[in-house]
């Protein structure tokens, strides 16, 4: 894909990058790449908000859009951005000038091609440790590489073994051998990869999905090929005005909607409606066409304005990476379940009494009950026998690591005893990452900077070369031993 639609950029690129979208709406000669990217994101949020008057909103506001896109991931470094400042400024200007019908119709924004892969790192080649593998390769465990590692492995061709490899495009693994996916036995569409479907008329075998292929049945429930929609049980191009339809997706363009079984002019905000299929783009029907509900409102169609989330028919507010919560703050919602853990930050120096008061609550003293195992102060105690118990002192007998606290482990002393032993500092020899303060053991405990540290093998080192100690960094460190 070389060009992305504006909403695709907001929904995919921004989430993948995690930059902090600024409050400004346009480029205007940004001083740094981060500022330029922030301005481009700001322009996207502003344009989506402006177009929302006609076609329905994605976010509660332009600022909510910026907050959501900027808060999911930490800010990236200037050097991580592959696009130039001029290109990013040009994208911001192009977004501001793009027609709303094009944006909500999913069309590419000419001038924003630079946003495709803006943070992409070069793919890993065959034999290299997995990152994103290059085309024609997939990530597989290689047990013969040092102590074993995941490395990019060439995809297997037709008739080749697929034990430890992925079958190439248009083939599937059957009884350890890659065979053509067309004609492969199936029961459901999910048994067939790619743009294939389970064709009941061909003795339940996988067939390429094309215009005219059946859809909307238990076996073939959608049309996955670009440009096709499921219309009256068959894959077909979206219809023009007057064409038969089941949903608004069956009609060609955002100006049309499915009204009483045919594609007609979509109803605007405020118009009376019988269902959301009659309304423009993202507008929903609640006797009249309007925006999706916000937190605190019912969501009968399962949709809320972002960052809201529909749970059990009610919109709730999700706040990712929220600030620490103070003692007495609401930290949970017993009626909502695990999804509500995303709605709140972490309790600071306290625990969340989820299902009880649903408030940040002070840790209990040693000897007090800990019925949910969260009541004890992790700096001084742990839950044992349903009560908070002080950590065992260094050198004392123990049975498991939790008894020794966060800075020690329960370790055999070689004389048949297991004792609480202080974790190992960086640079000291180790055999197990669990024994290291930072959790990393590569011959020696390390916090990630392996250069100049003592080593026992080449793969301990960032530069891939061990001569008693690691030399200066010059290549990416890898778990994979050289081939």
C-alpha positions in Angstrom: 0.0 0.0 0.0 1.5 3.3 -1.1 -1.3 5.7 -0.1 -3.5 5.8 2.9 -6.9 7.3 3.5 -7.0 10.0 6.1 -9.0 8.0 8.6 -6.7 5.1 8.0 -3.8 7.3 8.9 -5.6 8.4 12.1 -6.6 4.8 13.0 -3.4 3.0 12.0 -0.4 5.3 11.5 -1.1 7.4 14.6 -1.6 4.4 16.9 1.5 2.8 15.6 3.6 5.9 16.1 2.4 7.4 19.4 3.4 11.0 18.7 1.7 13.7 20.7 -0.6 15.4 18.2 -0.3 19.1 18.8 -3.0 21.7 19.2 -2.3 23.4 15.9 -4.1 22.3 12.7 -1.6 22.9 9.9 2.1 22.7 9.0 3.3 26.2 8.6 7.1 25.6 8.6 7.5 23.4 11.6 10.9 23.6 13.4 11.5 19.9 14.0 10.2 16.6 12.6 8.3 15.9 15.8 6.6 19.3 15.6 5.8 18.7 11.9 4.3 15.3 12.6 2.3 16.7 15.5 0.9 19.4 13.2 0.0 16.8 10.6 -1.9 14.8 13.2 -3.5 17.9 14.5 -4.7 18.7 10.9 -6.2 15.2 10.7 -8.1 15.6 13.9 -9.3 19.0 13.0 -10.5 17.9 9.6 -12.3 14.8 11.0 -14.0 17.1 13.4 -15.1 19.6 10.8 -16.4 16.9 8.5 -18.2 15.3 11.3 -21.0 17.9 11.1 -22.1 16.3 7.9 -21.0 12.7 8.1 -20.8 11.9 11.8 -18.0 12.1 14.3 -15.3 9.6 15.2 -14.1 11.4 18.3 -15.9 13.4 21.1 -13.9 16.4 19.9 -10.7 17.3 18.0 -8.9 17.6 21.3 -10.1 14.1 22.3 -8.7 12.8 19.0 -5.3 14.4 19.8 -5.3 13.1 23.4 -6.1 9.6 22.3 -3.5 9.4 19.6 -0.9 11.1 21.7 -1.4 9.0 24.9 -1.4 5.4 23.7 2.4 5.2 23.1 5.4 7.1 24.4 6.7 9.9 22.2 9.1 8.7 19.5 12.5 10.1 18.9 13.3 12.7 16.2 15.6 10.2 14.5 12.8 7.6 14.2 10.9 9.7 11.7 11.8 8.9 8.1 9.8 11.7 6.4 11.2 15.2 6.0 9.7 18.3 7.6 8.6 19.7 4.2 6.8 16.4 3.4 5.0 16.4 6.7 4.0 20.1 6.4 2.7 19.3 2.9 0.6 16.4 4.2 -0.9 18.7 6.9 -1.9 21.2 4.2 -3.3 18.5 1.9 -5.5 17.1 4.7 -7.0 20.5 5.4 -7.9 20.8 1.7 -9.4 17.3 1.2 -13.1 17.1 0.6 -15.1 15.5 3.4 -16.8 13.1 1.0 -13.3 11.8 0.0 -12.2 11.4 3.6 -15.3 9.5 4.8 -15.3 7.5 1.5 -11.9 6.1 2.4 -10.1 7.7 -0.5 -6.3 8.3 -0.4 -5.2 11.8 0.5 -2.9 13.0 -2.3 0.1 14.6 -0.6 0.2 12.2 2.4 1.9 9.2 0.8 4.8 10.0 3.1 2.8 8.7 6.0 2.9 5.1 4.8 5.6 3.4 6.7 6.9 6.6 8.2 8.3 4.7 11.2 9.0 1.4 9.4 12.3 -0.2 10.3 14.0 -2.3 7.5 12.6 -5.8 7.4 14.7 -8.7 8.7 16.2 -10.9 6.0 16.2 -14.7 5.9 18.4 -16.0 8.7 18.3 -12.8 10.8 16.6 -12.6 14.1 12.9 -11.8 13.8 11.7 -8.3 13.7 9.4 -7.8 10.7 10.4 -10.4 8.2 10.9 -9.5 4.5 8.4 -10.7 1.9 8.8 -14.4 1.3 9.8 -15.1 4.9 8.2 -15.7 8.2 9.3 -15.9 11.8 10.1 -19.5 13.2 12.0 -21.0 16.1 15.5 -22.1 15.1 16.7 -24.6 17.8 20.1 -25.0 16.2 21.0 -21.3 16.5 23.1 -21.0 19.7 20.7 -21.8 22.5 17.8 -21.4 20.0 16.1 -18.3 18.7 13.4 -17.0 16.4 14.7 -16.2 13.0 13.2 -15.2 9.6 12.8 -18.5 7.6 12.0 -18.7 3.9 8.4 -19.6 3.0 7.9 -23.1 1.7 6.8 -23.5 -2.0 4.2 -26.0 -3.2 5.1 -29.6 -2.4 7.8 -28.5 0.1 7.7 -29.4 3.8 5.9 -26.9 6.0 7.3 -28.3 9.3 9.1 -25.2 10.6 8.1 -23.0 7.7 5.1 -21.0 6.5 3.5 -22.0 3.1 3.9 -19.3 0.4 0.9 -17.3 -0.9 -1.9 -19.3 -2.4 -0.9 -22.5 -0.6 -1.7 -24.1 2.7 -0.1 -26.6 5.0 -1.7 -30.1 4.9 -0.2 -33.2 6.5 3.2 -31.4 6.6 3.3 -30.4 2.9 2.3 -27.2 1.2 -0.6 -27.7 -1.2 -2.6 -25.3 -3.3 -5.3 -23.6 -1.3 -7.7 -23.6 -4.3 -9.6 -26.9 -4.0 -8.5 -27.5 -0.4 -11.2 -29.2 1.8 -12.9 -26.9 4.2 -15.9 -26.4 6.4 -15.9 -22.6 7.0 -14.4 -19.5 5.4 -11.8 -19.4 8.2 -10.4 -22.7 6.9 -9.3 -20.9 3.7 -6.6 -18.2 3.7 -6.5 -14.9 1.9 -9.3 -14.0 -0.5 -10.6 -17.6 -0.7 -13.9 -18.8 0.7 -15.4 -22.2 1.4 -17.5 -23.1 -1.6 -20.3 -25.4 -0.7 -21.2 -25.9 -4.4 -17.7 -27.3 -5.0 -17.9 -30.2 -2.5 -16.8 -27.9 0.4 -13.4 -26.8 -1.0 -11.6 -23.4 -1.0 -12.2 -21.2 -4.0 -11.1 -17.7 -5.0 -13.7 -15.1 -4.1 -14.7 -13.1 -7.1 -17.7 -11.1 -8.2 -20.7 -13.5 -8.1 -19.3 -15.6 -5.3 -21.9 -16.5 -2.6 -21.8 -14.6 0.7 -24.0 -14.0 3.7 -24.4 -17.7 4.6 -23.0 -19.6 7.6 -20.2 -20.8 5.3 -19.4 -17.6 3.4 -20.2 -14.6 5.5 -18.4 -11.7 3.8 -16.7 -10.4 0.6 -13.1 -9.8 1.5 -11.9 -8.8 -2.0 -11.3 -5.0 -2.4 -14.2 -3.2 -4.0 -16.8 -5.8 -3.5 -19.8 -5.9 -1.1 -22.2 -8.7 -0.2 -25.4 -7.8 -2.0 -28.4 -10.1 -2.0 -26.3 -13.1 -1.2 -23.6 -12.5 -3.9 -20.3 -10.6 -4.0 -20.8 -7.6 -6.3 -19.6 -4.0 -6.8 -21.5 -1.5 -4.6 -24.7 -0.3 -6.2 -25.6 3.0 -7.7 -28.8 4.9 -6.8 -31.8 2.6 -7.1 -29.8 -0.6 -6.8 -30.9 -3.3 -4.3 -29.1 -3.3 -0.9 -29.1 -4.9 2.5 -26.8 -2.3 4.3 -25.3 1.1 3.4 -22.0 -0.7 2.6 -23.8 -2.2 -0.4 -24.2 1.3 -1.9 -21.5 3.2 -3.8 -20.3 6.3 -2.0 -21.0 8.0 1.3 -23.8 10.1 -0.2 -26.0 6.9 -0.6 -27.6 4.7 2.1 -29.8 1.7 2.1 -33.4 2.8 2.6 -36.2 0.3 2.3 -34.0 -2.1 0.4 -32.6 0.2 -2.3 -29.7 2.7 -2.5 -31.1 6.2 -2.0 -29.7 9.6 -0.9 -28.5 9.2 2.6 -30.3 11.1 5.4 -28.5 14.0 7.0 -28.1 14.9 10.6 -31.5 15.6 12.2 -33.5 13.7 9.6 -36.1 11.2 10.9 -35.0 7.6 10.4 -36.0 4.0 11.0 -32.4 2.6 11.2 -28.8 3.7 11.0 -28.6 2.2 7.5 -30.5 5.2 6.3 -28.1 7.8 7.7 -24.9 9.3 6.2 -21.6 7.6 6.9 -21.0 7.4 10.7 -24.3 9.0 11.7 -26.5 6.6 13.8 -30.3 6.5 14.1 -32.0 7.4 17.4 -35.4 8.4 15.9 -33.3 11.0 14.0 -29.8 10.7 12.5 -27.0 11.9 14.8 -23.7 11.2 16.3 -22.8 8.0 18.1 -23.4 8.1 21.9 -20.8 9.3 24.4 -19.8 7.8 27.8 -22.8 7.7 30.1 -25.2 7.1 27.3 -26.7 3.8 26.0 -25.1 2.3 23.0 -27.7 -0.2 21.5 -25.7 -0.5 18.2 -22.4 -1.2 20.0 -20.7 2.1 18.9 -19.5 5.0 20.9 -17.6 8.2 20.1 -13.9 7.6 20.7 -12.4 7.3 23.3 -15.6 5.7 24.5 -16.2 2.0 24.6 -19.5 0.2 24.4 -19.8 -2.3 27.3 -23.1 -4.2 28.1 -25.1 -1.6 26.2 -23.5 1.4 28.0 -20.7 3.7 26.8 -17.8 3.9 29.2 -14.8 6.2 29.0 -11.4 4.6 28.4 -8.3 6.5 29.4 -5.0 4.8 28.4 -1.9 5.4 30.5 -3.8 7.7 32.9 -2.0 9.5 35.7 -1.5 7.7 39.1 -4.6 7.8 41.3 -4.6 9.2 44.8 -5.9 7.5 47.9 -9.7 7.4 47.7 -10.0 7.9 43.9 -12.3 5.6 41.9 -10.1 2.9 40.3 -12.6 0.3 39.1 -16.2 -0.5 38.3 -17.5 -3.8 39.6 -20.4 -3.9 37.1 -18.0 -3.5 34.2 -15.5 -6.3 34.5 -11.9 -6.4 33.3 -12.4 -3.9 30.5 -12.8 -1.1 33.1 -9.2 -1.6 34.2 -8.4 0.4 31.0 -10.6 3.3 32.3 -8.4 4.1 35.3 -4.8 4.8 36.1 -2.8 2.8 38.7 -3.2 3.5 42.4 -0.2 5.3 43.8 1.2 3.7 47.0 -2.2 1.9 47.5 -4.2 -0.9 46.0 -7.5 -0.9 44.1 -10.3 -2.5 46.1 -12.0 -3.8 42.9 -15.4 -5.3 43.5 -15.4 -3.8 47.1 -15.4 -0.1 47.4 -13.8 0.3 43.9 -11.5 3.0 45.5 -7.8 3.3 45.9 -7.3 2.0 49.4 -4.3 2.1 51.8 -2.3 -1.1 52.1 -3.0 -3.1 55.3 -0.5 -3.7 58.0 1.4 -7.0 58.5 -0.7 -9.6 60.0 -3.9 -8.2 58.5 -6.1 -10.2 56.1 -5.4 -10.2 52.3 -8.4 -11.9 50.8 -7.7 -10.7 47.2 -3.8 -10.9 47.5 -3.6 -7.2 46.6 -3.9 -5.7 50.1 -0.2 -6.0 51.2 2.4 -3.3 50.6 4.7 -4.9 48.0 7.7 -2.9 49.4 7.6 -4.7 52.7 5.3 -7.8 52.6 3.5 -10.4 50.6 0.2 -12.4 51.1 0.7 -15.8 52.8 -2.0 -17.8 54.5 -4.6 -15.1 53.9 -2.6 -12.5 55.8 0.1 -10.0 55.0 3.5 -11.4 56.0 6.9 -9.6 56.2 9.5 -10.6 53.7 12.1 -13.1 54.9 15.6 -11.6 55.7 18.6 -12.2 53.5 20.3 -15.5 54.5 17.1 -17.0 56.0 15.6 -20.2 54.8 12.9 -19.9 52.1 10.8 -22.0 49.7 10.0 -19.6 46.8 11.1 -16.2 45.5 8.0 -14.2 46.6 9.0 -14.8 50.2 12.3 -12.9 49.7 10.9 -9.6 48.3 11.6 -7.8 45.0 15.4 -7.5 45.4 16.2 -11.1 46.4 15.5 -14.6 45.2 15.2 -18.0 46.9 18.4 -19.8 45.9 20.0 -23.1 46.6 23.3 -22.8 48.5 24.9 -26.0 47.3 24.5 -27.6 50.7 20.9 -28.7 50.4 19.5 -25.4 51.7 17.5 -22.7 49.9 18.1 -19.2 51.3 17.0 -15.7 50.4 19.9 -14.3 48.4 20.4 -10.7 47.1 19.9 -10.3 43.4 23.0 -9.8 41.2 24.0 -6.3 40.1 24.9 -5.4 36.5 28.3 -6.7 35.3 28.4 -9.6 37.6 28.4 -13.3 36.4 25.0 -15.0 36.2 23.3 -18.1 34.8 19.7 -17.0 35.1 18.0 -13.7 34.4 15.7 -14.2 37.5 18.8 -13.8 39.6 19.6 -10.4 38.1 18.2 -7.1 39.5 17.1 -6.0 36.0 16.1 -9.5 34.8 18.7 -9.8 32.0 21.5 -12.4 32.0 23.8 -12.7 29.0 26.8 -14.4 30.8 26.7 -11.4 33.1 23.7 -9.4 34.4 23.1 -6.4 32.2 20.7 -3.5 31.9 20.9 -3.5 28.1 24.3 -2.0 27.5 26.4 -5.1 26.7 29.5 -3.3 25.4 32.7 -3.6 27.5 31.1 -6.2 29.8 32.6 -9.6 30.4 31.1 -12.3 28.1 31.2 -16.0 27.4 30.0 -16.2 23.8 29.6 -13.9 20.7 25.8 -13.6 21.1 26.3 -12.0 24.5 27.6 -8.8 22.8 26.0 -6.0 20.9 28.7 -6.2 18.2 28.4 -10.0 18.0 32.1 -10.5 19.0 33.3 -11.8 22.3 37.0 -11.8 23.3 36.7 -12.0 27.0 34.7 -8.8 27.0 32.5 -7.2 24.4 34.0 -4.7 22.0 32.4 -1.4 20.8 28.9 -1.6 19.3 28.7 -1.8 15.5 25.8 -4.2 14.8 22.5 -4.9 16.3 22.6 -7.4 19.2 20.9 -10.7 18.5 20.0 -13.9 20.4 20.8 -15.8 17.2 24.2 -17.5 17.0 25.8 -16.9 13.6 25.0 -19.5 10.9 
